[in-house]
Amino acid sequence: MQKTAQPAPPSGGYTFTQQPSAIAPSRKPKYRDPAETHTVSTNLMWDKRVVRGNTYAAQVLPLSAQSELAVAEKEAAKQRKKIAQERRKQKEASSKRSSTPEAVEGRKHIEIQTEQYLEELTDKVEENTVDTQTDPMMDRPPTPLYIPFKTGRDTETQIEEGDLFDFDFEVEPILDVMVGKTLEQAMLEVMQEEELQAMRQQQLAYEQRRKEELMETQRLEAAERRKYEEKERRKKQEMERLKREKETREKLGSRLFAEQFLKNLENRVYAQLEDEGYFHDTVQRKVEEEFFPWLMSRMEFELNEKRQARQLVNDLIEYAVQKMSRGPARASVEEAP
């Protein structure tokens, strides 16, 4: 229910009242408002004019060229869409085209040529033999010697002995440099050989120390392995000892239990067999199995004979009573007429 704002009372402080309104959604609206002014983002990462990646190999186009390129891409997309629509229409038209009906009975369809110019169809391909003869190979003539054209003008001069070069005077600094370089190179080679010898000796000492450390490591590993094997052997022996003790205790307990169980077993077995009837008296067994059944059958036979005799007597008595009751009735009937 919507509430209306009430005006503030005159005899009080300042009070602000406003009608309630819906809160604007925090998410971005689904449709853009045409009247809303679009604010340009100030983040450079969202600016399309900023080129990402390497810029030394990329071809940066100006703004005018970019707009033209966008227009060209739109035109190309429209052209591709138009071509796709035409192809789809052609495909639909070809699929809707009616096919040749089936041949009537007694006839059949054959393939014929419908081109403007008929062509004879044969199973054998036509073959023609054509010969040709090339000219004989001729030797290539030797290439003439190349002589470049002369440029400039020829001049000459005369140099007397000692005008340009004095060997004794000019060779002295060269010899000094060569001797100095040779001595320096020799010293460097000697120092290099000494350094190589020192490095070789150091390498030998290192190899010797490494071998000694390796031997010590192997010795320690062997000692540790022997200790581990000895510990495992002792553990195995202890486990076997405990197992033998357990088996001995189990055997002893089984023997004691068997002795206690078999102590009165014979008497109990005989008593149980006797209770179940496996051990019986011959006379009692004959009395129970032969005499009692014969006696019962004989008693049943005697009782049946007595029952039949009693039934016969009852029938005779009933017959006599009925006959006696019929006699007076018949006499009264005869006296009545």
The 8 nearest C-alpha neighbors of each residue, nearest first, counted from 0:
[[1, 2, 3, 19, 20, 18, 4, 21],
 [2, 0, 3, 19, 18, 20, 4, 21],
 [1, 3, 0, 4, 18, 19, 5, 17],
 [4, 2, 18, 5, 1, 19, 17, 16],
 [3, 5, 18, 17, 16, 2, 6, 19],
 [4, 6, 3, 7, 16, 17, 8, 18],
 [7, 5, 8, 4, 16, 14, 9, 15],
 [6, 8, 14, 9, 5, 16, 13, 15],
 [9, 7, 10, 11, 6, 12, 14, 5],
 [10, 8, 11, 7, 12, 6, 13, 14],
 [9, 11, 8, 12, 7, 13, 14, 6],
 [12, 10, 9, 8, 13, 7, 14, 6],
 [13, 11, 14, 10, 9, 8, 7, 15],
 [12, 14, 11, 15, 7, 9, 8, 10],
 [13, 15, 7, 12, 16, 11, 8, 6],
 [16, 14, 13, 17, 7, 6, 4, 5],
 [15, 17, 4, 14, 18, 5, 6, 7],
 [18, 16, 4, 19, 15, 3, 5, 20],
 [17, 19, 4, 3, 20, 16, 2, 1],
 [20, 18, 17, 21, 2, 1, 3, 4],
 [21, 19, 22, 18, 17, 23, 1, 2],
 [22, 20, 23, 19, 24, 18, 1, 25],
 [23, 21, 24, 20, 25, 19, 26, 18],
 [22, 24, 21, 25, 26, 20, 28, 27],
 [25, 23, 26, 22, 27, 28, 21, 29],
 [24, 26, 23, 27, 28, 22, 29, 21],
 [27, 25, 24, 28, 23, 29, 22, 30],
 [26, 28, 29, 25, 24, 30, 31, 23],
 [29, 27, 30, 26, 31, 24, 32, 25],
 [28, 30, 27, 31, 26, 32, 24, 25],
 [31, 29, 28, 32, 27, 33, 35, 26],
 [30, 32, 33, 28, 29, 35, 34, 27],
 [31, 33, 35, 34, 30, 36, 28, 29],
 [34, 32, 35, 31, 36, 30, 37, 28],
 [33, 35, 32, 36, 31, 37, 30, 38],
 [36, 34, 32, 33, 37, 31, 38, 30],
 [35, 37, 38, 34, 33, 32, 39, 31],
 [38, 36, 35, 39, 34, 40, 33, 32],
 [39, 37, 36, 40, 41, 35, 42, 34],
 [38, 40, 41, 37, 42, 46, 36, 45],
 [41, 39, 42, 38, 45, 46, 43, 37],
 [40, 42, 43, 39, 45, 46, 44, 38],
 [43, 41, 44, 40, 45, 46, 39, 49],
 [42, 44, 46, 45, 41, 49, 40, 47],
 [43, 45, 42, 46, 49, 47, 41, 51],
 [46, 44, 43, 42, 47, 40, 41, 49],
 [45, 47, 43, 48, 44, 49, 42, 40],
 [48, 46, 49, 45, 50, 44, 43, 51],
 [47, 49, 46, 50, 62, 43, 45, 51],
 [50, 48, 47, 46, 51, 43, 44, 45],
 [49, 51, 48, 52, 54, 47, 59, 53],
 [52, 50, 49, 53, 54, 44, 48, 47],
 [51, 53, 54, 50, 57, 55, 56, 49],
 [52, 54, 55, 56, 51, 57, 50, 58],
 [55, 53, 57, 56, 52, 50, 51, 58],
 [54, 56, 53, 57, 58, 52, 59, 50],
 [57, 55, 54, 53, 58, 59, 52, 50],
 [58, 56, 54, 55, 59, 53, 52, 50],
 [57, 59, 60, 56, 54, 55, 61, 50],
 [60, 58, 57, 61, 54, 50, 65, 56],
 [59, 61, 64, 65, 58, 62, 63, 68],
 [62, 60, 64, 63, 65, 59, 66, 48],
 [61, 63, 65, 64, 66, 60, 48, 67],
 [62, 64, 66, 65, 61, 67, 60, 68],
 [63, 65, 67, 61, 62, 66, 60, 68],
 [66, 64, 62, 68, 67, 63, 60, 61],
 [67, 65, 69, 63, 68, 64, 70, 62],
 [66, 68, 64, 70, 65, 69, 71, 63],
 [67, 69, 65, 71, 66, 70, 64, 72],
 [68, 70, 66, 72, 67, 71, 65, 73],
 [71, 69, 67, 73, 68, 72, 66, 74],
 [72, 70, 68, 74, 73, 69, 75, 67],
 [71, 73, 75, 69, 70, 74, 68, 76],
 [72, 74, 76, 70, 71, 75, 77, 69],
 [75, 73, 71, 77, 76, 72, 78, 70],
 [74, 76, 78, 72, 77, 73, 71, 79],
 [75, 77, 73, 79, 78, 74, 80, 72],
 [78, 76, 80, 74, 75, 79, 81, 73],
 [77, 79, 75, 81, 80, 76, 74, 82],
 [80, 78, 76, 82, 81, 77, 83, 75],
 [79, 81, 77, 83, 78, 82, 76, 84],
 [80, 82, 78, 84, 79, 83, 77, 85],
 [81, 83, 79, 85, 84, 80, 78, 86],
 [84, 82, 80, 86, 81, 85, 87, 79],
 [83, 85, 87, 81, 82, 86, 88, 80],
 [86, 84, 88, 82, 87, 83, 89, 81],
 [85, 87, 89, 83, 88, 84, 90, 82],
 [86, 88, 84, 90, 85, 89, 83, 91],
 [87, 89, 85, 91, 90, 86, 92, 84],
 [90, 88, 92, 86, 87, 91, 93, 85],
 [89, 91, 87, 93, 88, 92, 86, 94],
 [90, 92, 94, 88, 89, 93, 95, 87],
 [93, 91, 89, 95, 94, 90, 88, 96],
 [94, 92, 90, 96, 95, 91, 89, 88],
 [93, 95, 91, 92, 96, 90, 97, 89],
 [94, 96, 92, 93, 91, 97, 90, 98],
 [97, 95, 93, 94, 92, 98, 91, 99],
 [98, 96, 95, 99, 94, 100, 93, 92],
 [99, 97, 100, 96, 95, 101, 94, 93],
 [98, 100, 101, 97, 102, 108, 96, 109],
 [101, 99, 98, 102, 97, 103, 108, 107],
 [100, 102, 103, 99, 108, 107, 98, 104],
 [103, 101, 107, 106, 108, 100, 104, 105],
 [104, 102, 106, 105, 101, 107, 100, 108],
 [103, 105, 106, 102, 107, 101, 108, 100],
 [104, 106, 103, 107, 102, 108, 101, 109],
 [107, 105, 104, 103, 102, 108, 101, 109],
 [106, 108, 102, 109, 105, 103, 104, 101],
 [107, 109, 102, 110, 106, 101, 111, 99],
 [110, 108, 111, 107, 106, 112, 102, 99],
 [109, 111, 108, 112, 113, 107, 99, 120],
 [112, 110, 109, 113, 114, 108, 117, 118],
 [111, 113, 114, 117, 110, 118, 115, 116],
 [112, 114, 111, 115, 117, 116, 110, 118],
 [115, 113, 116, 112, 117, 118, 111, 119],
 [114, 116, 117, 113, 112, 118, 111, 119],
 [117, 115, 114, 118, 113, 112, 119, 111],
 [118, 116, 114, 115, 119, 112, 113, 120],
 [119, 117, 120, 116, 112, 114, 121, 115],
 [118, 120, 121, 117, 112, 116, 122, 123],
 [121, 119, 118, 122, 123, 117, 124, 112],
 [122, 120, 123, 119, 124, 125, 118, 126],
 [121, 123, 124, 120, 125, 119, 126, 118],
 [124, 122, 121, 125, 120, 126, 119, 127],
 [123, 125, 126, 122, 121, 120, 127, 119],
 [126, 124, 123, 127, 121, 122, 128, 120],
 [125, 127, 124, 128, 123, 129, 122, 121],
 [128, 126, 129, 125, 124, 130, 123, 131],
 [129, 127, 130, 126, 131, 125, 124, 132],
 [128, 130, 127, 131, 126, 132, 125, 133],
 [131, 129, 128, 132, 127, 133, 126, 134],
 [130, 132, 133, 129, 134, 128, 135, 127],
 [133, 131, 134, 130, 135, 129, 136, 128],
 [132, 134, 135, 131, 136, 130, 137, 129],
 [133, 135, 136, 132, 137, 131, 138, 130],
 [136, 134, 137, 133, 132, 138, 139, 131],
 [137, 135, 134, 138, 133, 139, 132, 140],
 [136, 138, 135, 139, 134, 140, 133, 141],
 [139, 137, 140, 136, 141, 135, 142, 134],
 [138, 140, 137, 141, 142, 136, 143, 135],
 [141, 139, 138, 142, 143, 137, 144, 136],
 [142, 140, 143, 139, 138, 144, 145, 137],
 [141, 143, 140, 144, 145, 139, 138, 146],
 [144, 142, 141, 145, 140, 146, 139, 147],
 [145, 143, 146, 142, 141, 147, 140, 148],
 [144, 146, 143, 147, 142, 148, 141, 149],
 [145, 147, 144, 148, 149, 143, 142, 150],
 [148, 146, 145, 149, 150, 144, 143, 151],
 [147, 149, 150, 146, 145, 151, 152, 144],
 [148, 150, 147, 151, 152, 146, 153, 145],
 [151, 149, 148, 152, 147, 153, 146, 154],
 [150, 152, 149, 153, 154, 148, 147, 155],
 [151, 153, 154, 150, 149, 155, 148, 156],
 [152, 154, 151, 155, 150, 149, 156, 148],
 [155, 153, 152, 156, 151, 157, 150, 149],
 [154, 156, 153, 157, 158, 152, 151, 159],
 [157, 155, 158, 154, 159, 153, 162, 163],
 [156, 158, 159, 155, 160, 162, 154, 163],
 [159, 157, 162, 156, 160, 163, 161, 155],
 [158, 160, 162, 161, 157, 163, 156, 164],
 [159, 161, 162, 158, 163, 164, 165, 157],
 [162, 160, 164, 163, 165, 159, 158, 166],
 [161, 163, 160, 159, 164, 158, 165, 157],
 [162, 164, 161, 165, 160, 158, 159, 166],
 [163, 165, 161, 166, 162, 169, 160, 168],
 [166, 164, 168, 167, 169, 161, 163, 162],
 [165, 167, 169, 168, 170, 164, 171, 161],
 [168, 166, 170, 169, 165, 171, 164, 172],
 [167, 169, 165, 166, 170, 171, 172, 164],
 [168, 170, 166, 167, 171, 165, 172, 164],
 [169, 171, 173, 167, 166, 168, 172, 174],
 [170, 172, 174, 173, 169, 168, 175, 167],
 [173, 171, 175, 174, 170, 176, 169, 168],
 [172, 174, 170, 176, 175, 171, 177, 169],
 [173, 175, 177, 171, 172, 176, 178, 170],
 [176, 174, 172, 178, 173, 177, 179, 171],
 [175, 177, 179, 173, 174, 178, 180, 172],
 [178, 176, 174, 180, 179, 175, 181, 173],
 [179, 177, 181, 175, 180, 176, 174, 182],
 [180, 178, 176, 182, 181, 177, 175, 183],
 [179, 181, 183, 177, 178, 182, 184, 176],
 [180, 182, 178, 184, 179, 183, 177, 185],
 [183, 181, 185, 179, 184, 180, 186, 178],
 [182, 184, 180, 186, 185, 181, 179, 187],
 [183, 185, 187, 181, 182, 186, 180, 188],
 [184, 186, 182, 188, 187, 183, 181, 189],
 [187, 185, 189, 183, 188, 184, 190, 182],
 [186, 188, 184, 190, 185, 189, 191, 183],
 [187, 189, 191, 185, 186, 190, 192, 184],
 [190, 188, 186, 192, 191, 187, 185, 193],
 [191, 189, 193, 187, 192, 188, 194, 186],
 [190, 192, 188, 194, 189, 193, 187, 195],
 [191, 193, 195, 189, 194, 190, 196, 188],
 [194, 192, 196, 190, 191, 195, 197, 189],
 [193, 195, 191, 197, 192, 196, 190, 198],
 [194, 196, 198, 192, 197, 193, 199, 191],
 [195, 197, 199, 193, 194, 198, 192, 200],
 [198, 196, 194, 200, 199, 195, 201, 193],
 [199, 197, 201, 195, 196, 200, 202, 194],
 [200, 198, 202, 196, 197, 201, 195, 203],
 [199, 201, 203, 197, 202, 198, 204, 196],
 [202, 200, 198, 204, 199, 203, 205, 197],
 [203, 201, 205, 199, 200, 204, 198, 206],
 [202, 204, 206, 200, 205, 201, 207, 199],
 [203, 205, 201, 207, 202, 206, 208, 200],
 [206, 204, 202, 208, 203, 207, 209, 201],
 [207, 205, 209, 203, 208, 204, 202, 210],
 [208, 206, 204, 210, 209, 205, 203, 211],
 [207, 209, 211, 205, 210, 206, 204, 212],
 [210, 208, 206, 212, 207, 211, 205, 213],
 [209, 211, 213, 207, 212, 208, 206, 214],
 [210, 212, 208, 214, 213, 209, 215, 207],
 [213, 211, 215, 209, 210, 214, 216, 208],
 [212, 214, 210, 216, 211, 215, 209, 217],
 [215, 213, 217, 211, 216, 212, 210, 218],
 [214, 216, 218, 212, 213, 217, 211, 219],
 [217, 215, 213, 219, 218, 214, 212, 220],
 [216, 218, 220, 214, 215, 219, 221, 213],
 [219, 217, 215, 221, 216, 220, 214, 222],
 [220, 218, 222, 216, 221, 217, 223, 215],
 [221, 219, 217, 223, 218, 222, 224, 216],
 [220, 222, 224, 218, 219, 223, 217, 225],
 [223, 221, 219, 225, 224, 220, 218, 226],
 [222, 224, 220, 226, 221, 225, 219, 227],
 [223, 225, 221, 227, 226, 222, 220, 228],
 [226, 224, 228, 222, 227, 223, 229, 221],
 [225, 227, 229, 223, 224, 228, 230, 222],
 [226, 228, 224, 230, 229, 225, 231, 223],
 [227, 229, 231, 225, 230, 226, 232, 224],
 [228, 230, 232, 226, 227, 231, 225, 233],
 [231, 229, 227, 233, 228, 232, 226, 234],
 [230, 232, 234, 228, 233, 229, 235, 227],
 [233, 231, 229, 235, 234, 230, 228, 236],
 [232, 234, 236, 230, 235, 231, 237, 229],
 [235, 233, 231, 237, 232, 236, 238, 230],
 [234, 236, 232, 238, 233, 237, 231, 239],
 [237, 235, 233, 239, 238, 234, 240, 232],
 [236, 238, 240, 234, 239, 235, 233, 241],
 [237, 239, 235, 241, 240, 236, 242, 234],
 [238, 240, 242, 236, 237, 241, 243, 235],
 [241, 239, 237, 243, 242, 238, 236, 244],
 [242, 240, 244, 238, 243, 239, 245, 237],
 [241, 243, 239, 245, 240, 244, 238, 246],
 [244, 242, 246, 240, 245, 241, 247, 239],
 [245, 243, 247, 241, 246, 242, 248, 240],
 [246, 244, 242, 248, 247, 243, 241, 249],
 [245, 247, 249, 243, 244, 248, 250, 242],
 [248, 246, 244, 250, 245, 249, 243, 251],
 [249, 247, 251, 245, 250, 246, 252, 244],
 [248, 250, 246, 252, 247, 251, 253, 245],
 [251, 249, 253, 247, 248, 252, 246, 254],
 [252, 250, 254, 248, 253, 249, 247, 255],
 [251, 253, 249, 255, 254, 250, 248, 256],
 [254, 252, 250, 256, 251, 255, 257, 249],
 [253, 255, 257, 251, 252, 256, 250, 258],
 [256, 254, 258, 252, 257, 253, 251, 259],
 [255, 257, 253, 259, 254, 258, 260, 252],
 [258, 256, 260, 254, 255, 259, 261, 253],
 [259, 257, 255, 261, 256, 260, 262, 254],
 [260, 258, 256, 262, 257, 261, 255, 263],
 [259, 261, 257, 258, 262, 256, 264, 263],
 [262, 260, 264, 258, 259, 263, 257, 265],
 [261, 263, 259, 260, 264, 258, 265, 257],
 [264, 262, 266, 265, 261, 267, 260, 259],
 [263, 265, 261, 267, 266, 262, 268, 260],
 [264, 266, 268, 267, 263, 269, 261, 262],
 [267, 265, 269, 268, 263, 264, 270, 271],
 [266, 268, 270, 264, 265, 269, 271, 263],
 [269, 267, 265, 271, 270, 266, 264, 272],
 [270, 268, 272, 266, 267, 271, 273, 265],
 [269, 271, 267, 273, 268, 272, 266, 274],
 [272, 270, 274, 268, 273, 269, 267, 275],
 [273, 271, 275, 269, 277, 274, 270, 268],
 [272, 274, 278, 270, 276, 271, 275, 277],
 [275, 273, 271, 272, 276, 270, 277, 278],
 [274, 276, 272, 273, 277, 271, 278, 270],
 [277, 275, 273, 278, 274, 279, 272, 271],
 [276, 278, 272, 273, 275, 279, 274, 271],
 [277, 279, 273, 276, 272, 280, 275, 274],
 [280, 278, 276, 277, 281, 284, 273, 283],
 [281, 279, 283, 282, 284, 278, 285, 276],
 [282, 280, 284, 283, 285, 279, 286, 278],
 [283, 281, 285, 284, 280, 286, 287, 279],
 [284, 282, 286, 280, 285, 281, 287, 279],
 [283, 285, 281, 287, 282, 286, 288, 280],
 [286, 284, 282, 288, 289, 287, 283, 281],
 [287, 285, 290, 283, 284, 289, 288, 291],
 [288, 286, 284, 291, 285, 289, 283, 290],
 [287, 289, 285, 286, 284, 290, 291, 292],
 [288, 290, 285, 286, 292, 291, 287, 293],
 [291, 289, 286, 293, 292, 294, 287, 288],
 [290, 292, 294, 287, 293, 289, 286, 295],
 [291, 293, 295, 294, 290, 289, 296, 288],
 [294, 292, 296, 290, 291, 295, 297, 289],
 [293, 295, 291, 297, 296, 292, 290, 298],
 [294, 296, 298, 292, 297, 293, 291, 299],
 [295, 297, 299, 293, 294, 298, 292, 300],
 [298, 296, 300, 294, 299, 295, 293, 301],
 [299, 297, 301, 295, 300, 296, 302, 294],
 [298, 300, 296, 302, 297, 301, 295, 303],
 [299, 301, 297, 303, 298, 302, 296, 304],
 [302, 300, 298, 304, 303, 299, 297, 305],
 [301, 303, 299, 305, 304, 300, 306, 298],
 [302, 304, 306, 300, 301, 305, 307, 299],
 [305, 303, 307, 301, 306, 302, 308, 300],
 [306, 304, 308, 302, 307, 303, 309, 301],
 [305, 307, 303, 309, 304, 308, 302, 310],
 [306, 308, 310, 304, 305, 309, 303, 311],
 [309, 307, 311, 305, 310, 306, 304, 312],
 [310, 308, 312, 306, 311, 307, 305, 313],
 [311, 309, 307, 313, 308, 312, 306, 314],
 [310, 312, 308, 314, 309, 313, 307, 315],
 [313, 311, 315, 309, 314, 310, 316, 308],
 [314, 312, 310, 316, 311, 315, 317, 309],
 [313, 315, 311, 317, 312, 316, 318, 310],
 [316, 314, 318, 312, 317, 313, 319, 311],
 [315, 317, 319, 313, 318, 314, 320, 312],
 [318, 316, 314, 320, 315, 319, 313, 321],
 [317, 319, 315, 321, 316, 320, 314, 322],
 [320, 318, 322, 316, 321, 317, 323, 315],
 [321, 319, 323, 317, 322, 318, 324, 316],
 [320, 322, 324, 318, 319, 323, 317, 325],
 [323, 321, 319, 325, 324, 320, 318, 326],
 [322, 324, 320, 326, 325, 321, 319, 327],
 [323, 325, 321, 322, 326, 320, 327, 328],
 [324, 326, 322, 328, 323, 327, 321, 329],
 [325, 327, 323, 329, 328, 324, 322, 330],
 [328, 326, 330, 329, 325, 331, 324, 323],
 [329, 327, 331, 325, 330, 326, 332, 324],
 [328, 330, 332, 326, 327, 331, 325, 333],
 [331, 329, 327, 333, 332, 328, 334, 326],
 [332, 330, 334, 328, 333, 329, 327, 335],
 [331, 333, 329, 335, 330, 334, 328, 336],
 [332, 334, 330, 331, 335, 329, 336, 328],
 [335, 333, 331, 332, 336, 330, 329, 328],
 [334, 336, 332, 333, 331, 330, 329, 328],
 [335, 334, 333, 332, 331, 330, 329, 328]]
